[in-house]
Amino acid sequence: MSAGAEDPLPPGIAGRAAERGALRALLARTPLVTVTGPANMGKSTLARTVLEEATRDAGRPGGLPGGGFVRVGCRADVDAAGVAAALNRAAGLPYDAPPQTLAVHCVRRGLTVLLDDCDAVAGACGWLVRQLLRVRVGVGGVSRPEAGAGAAVSAGLRIVVTARQPLGLGAEHVFAVRPLPVAWGGGTTLFAPSAPSAPSAPSVPSAPFDLPCGSGDGPLPASYDVAVRAPAAAFGACSPADRLVWARLSLLPGDFDGWLAGCVAGRSDVSAQEVAAALGRLLRASVLALVRVGGAGLGPADTAVTPFPSPHPPRYRLPAAARAVGLTHLRAAGEEAATLRAFRTACAALAAEAQIAWQGPDRRVAVHLAETERHHLRAALTLPPQDAEDALTALDIAVSLWFRWAACGRRDEGRAHLARLLRQSRDDTPVRARALWLAGWLAAQDHAHRTAESLLDRAGRAAARHADPDTLARVAHARGLLALRRADPRTAAAYLRRAAEHTYQDAWYGPGPAHSQVLLAITLAAQEPTKASAPAPPPAFDLTSVAATGATTTGRGTVTPPSAHDEARGSPLPGPHRGLHLN
């Protein structure tokens, strides 16, 4: 997360000479500068380039005093509570060092603080900046907080922030980065190549696109910055394999990792190893953006830029312009349907892994995985299905994400997805029975009693036809909840006792017997002693007879047993499963 004067330069930029000079002049006289602009506009690259240039020119006229800068990429797996700790680690301090110590450390060494891409944690970044600006370094390097919010800033401390919106601080100077005028297509030189980063560096060829994306793994010329502004021209310069990977990845709406890229882009014509190699080439060609640096597989240059990498695999982002070009070629090649099917199948594996993690010792793992992949999961649930099988896959995803709808405060979203998917997938399957139960349970939680009763009746009949005692037990749990809402503790106790005594064959989806036991204890405690032992009404479906058959649901909806926990989803690319190793 940190970078200093000894780190390699970021990729060269062209067409920003005026902005580079203006930003450098502003940094020379201003303690806090926020570089703003739309996404994929080059804010981070501009800020790093200016700081690198200022570091090399330190001590010369026009150079900033000091010896480098420390950087935290706020998209790189840093939450609001961890911004200060990440900055402390980047500066070489203990993670729990107070802001006063951090300010003194940076001033003594002449380090500029760079908070990069702060939109996701803008509040935490604003708080940290205010604390740093309230510290003045006195004689002998002793720091003391200044009185009042408008106090003078630390002597020599400079802070640079990149974000889409300003932080809204009084001492903040906003530097807006605007789009460059670009001539799309061929025939016109869009950018001049950047100068070499060091005298010993090889000269950069002046002709654009003289090294196709797929030809070798060496460094690419700086003229490849055209890929950011003119993806149509860059697409034509890539090798056939890279064009296939680019086009298929254009279906992904959000950030993605190598596993998902292999699932979506891998085919008989492009192997998993070729997809991994294509990701590296497209990244070096500026077609892909690296939004999170992983902890495995880093080269020396990567570890120099990021000495504290994320423990999770690296994640990539395809900018909107490049995604539009790739999607056009994907549709022209007639591969959109097959790619969408592969994407939805991969999302079903992600959702199954998340629900397994939810039943594990740390539910934050499941929440983290579902939140990280929320854009893809939402797209898999909402994109039109190709056929009945594809619609059933989408319904399976919705059922696997039951914990997100029922326990994470997203009932409205879950009910909307289930209502639409149940209309699209009308085949009588075990997954549909479970989806009907989930829709009824969510309706019961929302006090929609009539809707819940109707859905649970249909779910019970479907589960009995498919010999699914687990779903029948969960239907009984939901009926007990409805009875409690109707102030009928006797009926509620009968249903909840039935659910609490059931031994689940598939314990991964839905609330387990512990939930029923808690509700049963509350129900019995609220009853009068003479009524607590009242006989239960006859059940609508006999769980015992269904369970005695030993039948288990087959096909979709059945999750692997605990012994196959690590086999939850096969990985076409090497490396550990993601989502199950959050510390």
Residue pairs with C-beta under 8 A, 6 or more apart in sequence:
1 71
1 72
1 73
1 76
1 78
1 86
1 87
1 89
1 90
1 306
1 307
1 308
2 70
2 71
2 72
2 89
2 90
2 91
2 306
2 307
2 308
3 48
3 68
3 69
3 70
3 71
3 114
3 305
4 55
4 67
4 68
4 69
4 70
4 111
5 52
5 55
5 56
5 58
5 67
5 68
5 69
6 68
6 304
7 52
7 304
7 305
8 197
8 301
8 304
8 305
9 49
9 52
9 197
10 44
10 45
10 48
10 49
10 52
11 45
11 194
11 222
11 225
11 286
12 49
12 193
12 194
12 195
12 197
12 204
12 222
12 225
13 20
13 42
13 45
13 46
13 49
13 194
13 225
14 191
14 192
14 193
14 194
14 222
14 225
15 180
15 191
15 192
16 42
16 46
16 180
19 46
19 175
19 177
20 46
20 49
20 50
20 53
22 175
23 33
23 35
23 46
23 47
23 50
23 175
24 50
24 53
24 54
24 62
26 33
26 173
26 175
27 33
27 50
27 51
27 54
27 64
27 112
27 158
27 160
28 62
28 64
30 158
30 173
31 133
31 153
31 154
31 157
31 158
31 159
31 171
32 129
32 133
32 153
32 158
32 159
32 161
32 169
32 171
32 172
32 173
33 158
33 159
33 160
33 161
33 172
33 173
33 174
33 175
34 160
34 161
34 162
34 163
34 166
34 167
34 172
34 173
34 174
34 175
35 43
35 46
35 47
35 160
35 161
35 162
35 163
35 175
35 177
36 43
36 162
36 163
36 164
36 165
36 166
36 174
36 175
36 176
36 177
37 43
37 164
37 176
37 177
37 178
38 164
38 179
39 164
39 319
39 320
40 228
40 289
40 319
40 320
40 321
41 177
41 178
41 179
42 177
42 228
43 117
43 162
43 163
43 177
44 73
44 116
44 117
44 162
46 177
47 114
47 116
47 160
47 162
48 71
48 114
48 116
51 69
51 112
51 114
51 160
54 63
54 64
54 112
55 64
55 66
55 67
55 68
55 69
56 63
57 63
57 64
58 64
58 65
58 66
58 67
58 110
59 65
64 110
64 112
64 158
65 110
65 156
66 109
66 110
66 111
66 112
66 156
67 109
67 110
67 111
68 109
68 110
68 111
68 112
69 111
69 112
69 113
69 114
69 160
70 87
70 90
70 91
70 106
70 111
70 112
70 113
70 114
71 90
71 114
71 115
71 116
72 78
72 83
72 86
72 87
72 90
72 114
72 115
72 116
73 116
73 117
73 292
73 293
73 306
74 83
74 115
74 116
74 117
74 118
74 119
74 120
74 121
74 125
75 116
75 117
75 120
75 291
75 292
76 291
76 292
76 293
76 306
76 309
76 310
77 292
77 310
77 311
77 312
78 86
78 121
79 121
80 121
80 123
80 124
81 124
83 115
83 121
83 124
83 125
83 128
84 99
84 102
84 124
84 128
85 95
85 96
86 308
87 102
87 113
87 115
87 128
88 94
88 95
88 96
88 97
88 102
89 95
89 308
90 307
90 308
91 102
91 105
91 106
91 111
92 105
93 101
93 102
93 105
97 105
99 128
99 131
99 132
99 135
100 131
100 135
100 143
100 145
101 143
102 132
103 132
103 135
103 137
103 143
103 154
103 157
104 135
104 137
104 141
104 142
104 143
105 111
106 112
106 113
106 157
107 137
107 141
107 154
107 155
107 156
107 157
108 137
108 141
110 156
112 158
112 159
112 160
113 132
113 157
113 158
113 159
113 160
114 159
114 160
114 161
114 162
115 125
115 128
115 129
115 159
115 160
115 161
115 162
116 162
117 162
117 163
118 125
118 161
118 162
118 163
118 167
119 163
119 164
119 165
122 163
122 165
122 167
125 161
125 163
125 167
126 167
126 168
126 169
129 159
129 161
129 167
129 169
130 149
130 169
132 154
132 157
132 159
133 151
133 153
133 154
133 157
133 159
133 169
133 171
134 145
134 146
134 149
134 151
135 143
135 144
135 145
135 146
135 154
135 157
136 143
136 144
136 146
136 151
136 152
136 153
136 154
136 155
137 143
137 154
137 155
137 156
137 157
138 144
143 154
145 151
146 152
149 170
150 170
153 171
161 167
161 172
166 172
166 174
180 229
182 190
182 229
182 230
183 190
184 230
184 232
184 233
185 230
185 232
185 233
186 233
189 208
190 208
190 226
190 229
190 230
190 233
191 208
191 223
191 225
191 226
191 229
193 204
193 205
193 206
193 208
193 221
193 222
193 223
194 204
194 222
194 225
195 204
196 202
196 203
196 204
204 221
204 222
204 223
205 211
205 221
205 223
206 223
207 223
208 223
208 226
208 233
209 223
209 224
209 226
209 233
209 234
209 237
210 221
210 223
211 220
211 221
211 224
212 237
212 238
212 239
213 220
213 234
213 237
213 238
213 239
213 242
213 281
213 282
213 285
213 287
214 238
214 239
214 240
214 241
214 242
214 278
214 281
215 239
217 277
217 280
217 281
219 284
220 284
220 285
224 234
224 284
224 285
224 286
225 286
226 233
226 234
227 233
227 234
227 285
227 286
227 287
227 322
228 286
228 319
228 321
229 321
231 287
231 319
231 321
231 322
231 324
231 325
231 326
232 325
234 285
234 287
234 322
235 243
235 246
235 325
235 326
235 329
238 246
238 281
238 282
238 285
238 287
241 270
241 274
241 278
242 278
242 281
242 282
243 329
244 265
244 267
244 269
244 270
245 261
245 265
245 270
245 274
245 275
245 278
245 279
245 282
246 278
246 282
246 287
246 318
246 322
246 326
246 329
247 326
247 327
247 329
247 330
247 333
247 335
248 264
248 265
248 326
248 330
248 335
248 339
249 256
249 261
249 264
249 265
249 318
249 326
250 318
250 322
250 323
250 324
250 325
250 326
250 327
250 329
250 330
251 264
251 327
251 330
251 336
251 339
251 340
251 343
252 260
252 261
252 264
252 318
252 343
252 376
253 375
253 376
253 379
254 317
254 373
254 374
254 375
254 376
255 291
255 292
255 315
255 316
255 317
255 372
255 375
256 264
256 315
256 316
256 317
256 376
257 312
257 313
257 314
257 315
257 316
257 578
258 275
258 276
258 279
258 313
258 314
258 573
258 575
259 313
259 571
259 572
259 573
259 575
259 578
260 346
260 350
260 373
260 376
261 275
261 276
261 279
261 316
261 573
262 272
262 275
262 276
262 571
262 572
262 573
263 342
263 343
263 345
263 346
263 349
263 572
264 339
264 342
264 343
264 346
265 275
265 278
266 272
266 275
266 572
267 338
270 278
272 572
272 573
275 572
275 573
276 573
279 288
279 316
282 288
283 289
283 290
283 316
287 318
287 322
288 316
288 317
288 318
288 322
289 316
289 317
289 318
289 319
290 314
290 315
290 316
290 317
291 315
291 316
291 317
292 310
292 312
292 314
292 315
293 302
293 305
293 306
293 309
293 310
293 314
294 309
294 310
294 312
294 313
294 314
294 315
295 309
295 310
295 311
295 312
296 313
296 575
297 314
297 575
298 306
298 309
302 309
303 309
311 581
311 582
311 583
312 578
312 581
312 582
313 575
313 578
318 326
327 336
330 336
330 339
337 386
340 383
340 386
340 390
341 386
341 390
341 393
343 376
343 379
343 380
344 380
344 383
344 385
344 390
344 393
344 394
344 397
345 393
347 373
347 376
347 377
347 379
347 380
347 397
348 380
348 393
348 396
348 397
348 400
349 568
349 569
350 369
350 373
350 376
350 377
350 569
350 579
351 370
351 377
351 396
351 397
351 400
351 401
352 400
352 508
352 559
352 568
352 569
353 369
353 568
353 569
353 577
353 579
353 580
354 366
354 369
354 370
354 400
354 401
354 403
354 404
354 579
355 366
355 400
355 401
355 402
355 403
355 508
355 509
355 559
356 366
356 508
356 559
356 565
356 568
357 363
357 365
357 366
357 369
357 579
357 580
358 366
358 403
359 507
359 508
359 512
360 366
360 580
362 582
363 403
364 582
365 579
365 580
365 581
365 582
366 403
366 579
367 408
368 579
368 582
369 578
369 579
369 580
370 377
370 401
370 404
370 408
372 579
377 397
377 401
380 394
380 397
381 394
381 397
381 398
381 417
381 421
382 417
385 391
385 393
385 394
385 424
385 425
388 425
388 427
391 421
391 424
391 425
392 425
392 427
392 429
392 431
392 432
392 556
393 556
394 421
394 424
394 425
395 418
395 421
395 422
395 424
395 425
395 431
395 432
395 435
396 431
396 556
396 557
398 405
398 414
398 417
398 418
398 421
398 435
398 438
399 431
399 434
399 435
399 438
399 509
399 557
400 509
401 414
402 414
402 438
402 509
402 510
404 410
404 414
405 411
405 413
405 414
405 415
405 417
405 418
405 438
405 442
406 414
406 438
406 441
406 442
406 445
406 511
411 442
411 445
411 446
414 438
414 442
415 439
415 442
415 443
415 446
418 435
418 438
418 439
418 442
419 439
421 435
422 432
422 435
422 436
422 439
425 431
425 432
425 435
426 432
428 462
428 465
428 466
429 466
429 555
429 556
429 557
430 463
430 466
430 468
430 471
430 553
430 554
430 555
430 556
430 557
430 558
431 555
431 556
431 557
432 462
433 459
433 462
433 463
433 465
433 466
433 468
433 471
434 459
434 463
434 468
434 471
434 509
434 510
434 557
436 455
436 456
436 458
436 459
436 462
437 455
437 456
437 459
437 463
437 471
437 474
437 475
437 478
437 510
438 510
439 455
440 451
440 452
440 453
440 454
440 455
440 456
440 459
440 475
440 478
441 452
441 456
441 474
441 477
441 478
441 481
443 449
443 451
443 452
443 455
444 452
444 456
444 478
444 481
444 482
444 485
445 481
447 485
449 482
449 485
449 486
452 478
452 482
453 482
456 475
456 478
456 479
456 482
459 471
459 475
460 472
460 475
460 540
460 541
462 471
463 469
463 471
463 472
463 475
463 541
464 472
464 541
464 546
466 553
467 546
467 549
467 551
467 553
468 546
468 553
469 502
469 505
469 543
469 546
469 547
470 502
470 504
470 505
470 506
470 510
470 553
472 541
472 543
472 546
473 498
473 499
473 502
473 504
473 516
473 543
474 499
474 510
474 511
475 541
476 495
476 496
476 498
476 499
476 502
476 516
476 539
476 543
477 495
477 496
477 499
477 511
477 515
477 516
477 519
479 495
480 491
480 492
480 493
480 494
480 495
480 496
480 499
480 516
480 519
480 520
480 523
481 492
481 519
483 489
483 491
483 492
483 495
484 492
484 519
484 523
489 523
489 524
489 526
489 527
489 531
490 527
490 531
490 534
491 537
492 519
492 523
493 520
493 523
493 524
493 527
493 532
493 536
494 536
494 537
494 539
496 516
496 519
496 520
496 523
497 516
497 520
497 536
498 536
498 539
498 543
499 513
499 516
500 513
500 516
500 517
500 520
501 513
502 513
502 543
502 547
503 513
503 547
504 512
504 513
505 552
506 552
506 553
506 557
506 558
506 559
508 559
509 557
509 559
524 532
552 558
559 568
560 567
560 568
566 577
568 577
569 577
571 577
